[in-house]
Amino acid sequence: MKTILKSLAAAALAAGLSSAALAQDAAPTELAFGIISTESQQNLRPKWEPFLAAMEEKTGLDVKPFFASDYAGVIEGMRFDKVQLAWYGNKSAMEAVDRANGEIFAQTVALDGSPGYWSLVLAPADSALTSVEDLLTCDQSLDFGLGDPNSTSGYLVPMTFVFAANGVDPKECFKNVTNANHETNAMAVANGQVDAAANNTENLALIEKNNPDAFAKMKIIWKSPLIPSDPMVWSTNLPQETKDKIKTFFLTYGTDQSDGDVAAEKEVLAGLEWAPFRESTNDQLLPIRVMELSKSIAQIEADTGKTDEEKKAEIAKLEAEKAGYEAKIKSAEQS
């Protein structure tokens, strides 16, 4: 009798595991689409709703927007399978790829066809600040606004090219350092609440269009090297059937391959300040990885708490990793 019961229990367990596996492999009927907080949810929602509605119609999936108060909320949402698809910046996409089962499949394209955008440092139009040199007097008299820690243009780029490159720790340089989204930082500059803040060319163009009075109260005192356009990322946990539907939608929407109203689709994309998407892969993150390592190397060099031997060992490891990424970039450029 015990043998029979054990056999039945084992069979039931095996059946349960098989059912769970089947459920896991089954194509989902609903997707949560993560939207990073470059602006307030109030501003972002109406821009995205027509696009998400089109995705629902074309894919047959129930697509729900997922907003979070910061970039980390969307990354963690994907990590715990609360988000299956998301629009990220490159830095946040790197985090999603490295620790949240993310994979890049498409890339945004600016309306004017430019290959990317630029990080900026803004100051009030009437400010005495005119350059990075003026900004980095580091007498702790200025208030500075950085972006979200997972933002490419609001955090990683200025930290790399403005601060780490000059051996400066913002917290030691300024009176106050705050972190906020692009829109909030720009408004803080325009309203004289901070002396300078990080932003980018995309957000500044929106402000020029939607709030010309605020735009007139700001000036650019620093502009970065080019940043690759934003990636679209899906969870690797999605079944291939669902990935195929999503990819087809993204790469045909607003193009001659679309079976819908192409002019209307282009109008929806224009509301997001984009032209039709292009295909992409995780390789678009290679320059961002080099940038992240360059920032880390500069920070180690400026660290007074480490011995020269400790610095040398740590930097050698990072330099080797950086050289590997640079070689991949060079190979891609030549192919």
Secondary structure, 3 states (H helix, E strand, C coil): CHHHHHHHHHHHHHHHHHHHHHHHHCCCCEEEEEECCCCCHHHHHHHHHHHHHHHHHHHCCEEEEEECCCHHHHHHHHHCCCCCEEECCHHHHHHHHHHCCEEEEEEEEECCCCCEEEEEEEEECCCCCCCHHHHCCCCCCCEEEECCCCCHHHHHHHHHHHHHHHCCCHHHHCCEEEECCHHHHHHHHHCCCCCEEEEEHHHHHHHHHHCHHHHCCEEEEEEEEEEECCEEEEECCCCHHHHHHHHHHHHHCCCCCCCCCHHHHHHHHHHCCEEEEEECCHHHHHHHHHHHHHHHHHHHHCCCCCCHHHHHHHHHHHHHHHHHHHHHHHHHHHC
